Amino acid sequence: MNEQTRHTETSLALDVVTLAGDLPASKEFYASAFSPLISESAETVDVDMHGTGRFELAPPTTTGAGSEGESSPFPGYVVTYALAQPAEVQAVMDAAAHAGAHVLKPAKKALFGSFSGAFRAPDGSIWKVAADSNKKSGEAAAVPRPTEISIILGVKDPRASRTFYQALGMATDRDYGNKYIDFQPQQGAARLCLMPRAVLAKDVGIDDPGHRTGGLALGHRTETQEGLDQLMSAAESAGGSPVAPQEPAAGSDSSHFTDPDGFRWSLSL
């Protein structure tokens, strides 16, 4: 992760989203579906989604995120890829399908004048590609660039989850009670959102919401060990559970916890 994603404050921010799966296959899929900026290290692939969110592709044994999402009907979360207009939504949906995604909902007009579709990526992650308007405003760009990327967590009680994340310093943006809540994103980072799990699953065409949270890890980077320790303490006090990584990297400074719904966070220096 680069220096621009470091934070000096002790408030939680969604700096990077780690998706677990077969590394070569994941790299090929995301490169084909989204044309992002990709860089590689020995064990991971860093994916810069056109400046609107940073993803890390990694094998499950490296991330500790688990691989349950690959076999579950619903892994418990949805990545929303917001675009400017319907033609771009269709272009990304077509590119994803061509690269091996399973289409859950074909792109079409949706509620409140929007236009959206949904697919399951080969790694088991669920993506919703959407535009606020269903009116075509021109041809799709050669490489459609997202206006925003959101990670929507399917939770038992959005208001209770809101309280947990507020205790870690996140600022609420839009709050519709137990229907939908989101938080103000950091510049260049994905937005964190909360919805009832069953409602979120149905929105992307999955009838069985399940109960697993595999294949995903949310990451935050702090400037100091003191800041990392304070966030871990706040997470435990608010109802989170500390967890140990499956394979700790030699010399790494990191801590891990799950939120009350089982979603995993990694804090690192």
N, C-alpha and C positions, 0 to 999 in steps of 0.2 A: 504494500500500500504506500502511496506517495505521501510526501510531507503535507500536502494540501488537505488531507483528511484527518490530520491530528487535531485534537481539541484540548485547550487548556482548562476549560471549565469542567466541573464534575457533574454535568448533566448528560444523560444518555443520548446518543445520536446514531442513526443508522448509516454507518460509514461504508459497509460492504455486506453483500448478501452472498453466502456460500451455498452452492447447489452441489449435492453429491451425486456421482454417477460414474459411468465408464468414461474416463478422461478423454481418450482420442475421439470417441463417438460424440461426446458432449461438445468438444471444441469444434468438430466439423458441423454439428447441427447449428450451434449459435452463430458461427461465422456465416453459414448459408442463409439462416432465417433473418438475421438482423444486421449483418455487415458492420459489426462494432470494431473498435480498436482493440486488438488482442496482443497480449504479451505473455510469455511463459517463463516459469521457473522450473526447478527440478521436479516439484510435486504438484504444482497447481497451474492453472491458466487464469490470468487476470483479464476481465472483459469490461471495457469502458463503454457503456451504452450511450455514446454520443453526448457525454457530459451530463446526463440526467440520472445516473446511478451506476455504481460499481458492483460487479459480480465477480465471484471467484468460483471457478469450476475445480472440483477436487474429488478424489476417490473417497468413499465413506470412511476407510480406515485412517485417512489423513485428517479429515474434518471432525470426526467424532459425531457427525450429524445423523448417522444412520442411513439406511437405504430402504426404510419401510415404505417410502412414497412410491417406489417403483411397482409394488404389488398391491397397494391400497387403492380402492376406487377414488378416494379423496385424501390427499396428504395433509389437509388442514389449512391450507393457505392458497392464495391466488396472487400471481404477479400481474398487475394491470399495466399495459403498455398503451399510453394515451397518445393519439396522433391527431393531426390537424383536420383531416377530412376522410370521408368514406373510401375514396379511391386508394388512399394509403393503407387503411385498415385491410382492404381486400388484397392489396399487394403483399403485405406482411403475412396474412393468413395463407395465401397461395405459396409464398416462399417457405413457410414453416411446414406446410403439408408436403411440399416437394422434397423437403429435407428429412422427412420421416416422422413428423408430428401426427398424432391422431386427433382429428377434428371432433370436438365435442358439440360445438354449436357453429354452424356456418355463419359467416358474416351477413348480417341483415339489419333492417331497421329495428330499433329497440325502444324501450320506454322513454318518454319525455324527449322525443326527437333525436335520440342518439343512434349510433350505428356501431354494432359490435359483433365479435365472434370469439370463440374460445377453443383452445386446443391443449392436449397433454403432450409435453415434450418427451423425447426418449428417456430422459432421466427421471420421469415421473412428476415433474413440476407442472402445475396448471397455469396457463397464461390466458388472460383476457385482453384482446386487442380492441380498442375502442376510440371513437371520435364523438365529441359532444353534439355535433350536428350530423344529420343524415342527408344534407344537401351537398352535392358535389360542387366543389369550387375550383376544379381544374384537374389536370392529370397528376398522377402520383409522382413524387420525386423519385429519381433513380434509386436513392437510398433514403426511404422515409425516416425522418428523425423524430423521436418522441418528444412531446411537450412536457411529459412527466411520467415517472414510473412509480407505482405504488406497490407495497407489499401488504396485502390484506390478510390478517390473521382471523381464522374462524374460531371464535371463543365461546365459552359457555355464557358469560355475562359481560357484554361490552362495558357497562358502567363500572363493574368491579375491576376489569382489566385496565380501564382508564385510570382508576385510582392507583393501581400498581405502577403504571408508567409515569404518572405525574409525580409519584414519590421518588422516581429516578431523574426528575428534572425535565421531562418532556412537556412541551406546551401544547395544549389542545387547540386545534384550529376549528374544525366543524364538529358539532356535537348534536346528534339526533337521538340521544338517549340510548336505548337498547337496540336501535335499528342500525346505526352507523356512527362511528367516531373516528376522527383522524387527528394527527399531530402535525405541527409545523415542521417541514423538512429543512435540513441544512442545505445550503447552496451546493448544487451538483450531486446531491444524494437522493435516494429514494424516499418516498413518504411512507410512514407506518400508519396503517388503518386497522380498525376493528369492526367485525360484523359477527352476528350469530352464526355458528358453524353450519347448521342445516340450511339457513338462508343463503349463505355464501356458496355452498355446494350446489344448490338448486340453480343459482344464478348462472353457473357455468355448465349446466346440463348434467349434473351428477345427482342421482336420487339417494344414494347411500352416503351420508356424511362421514361415516366411520368415526374413529376416535384417535387415530395416530397422527403424529407430527413429524414424520421422518423426512430425510433428504434435504433439510434446510437448517442453516445456522445463520444467525444475524450477528453482525460484528460492529464493535465500537473500539476506537483507538484513543487512548488517553496520552497526555503529555508526560505524566509522572506516575510513579508507583503509588504515591499517596492518593492521587485521583482515582486510580484503578481500585485501590483498597476501599476508598469511600463509596464507590459505586457498588462494589460487591456487598459491603455492609448494608447499604440502602436496599439492595435487592433482597437480601435475606430478611431484613426487618419488615419489608413490604409483603412478604409471602413467597418469594422465589426460593429455589432450591439449588445449592451449589453442586456442581458435578465435576468429575475428573475427566480430562481428555482421554480418548482411547489410546493414543500414542503420542505422549508429550514430546515436542521437539526439543532437542538438546539445546540448552541455553536460552530457551524462549521465556518471555515474561508474559504470562497470560493467565486468566481465570475464566471460569465458565459457570453459567447458571441457567436454569430454566425458569420461565415465568409460570404463574399459577396454572396455565393451560398446557404446559409442557413444551413450549417453544424455546429453543436453545439460543443463548447469547454467548458470544466470546468477547472478552475484554482483553486488550493487549496494549503493549507499549509500542 
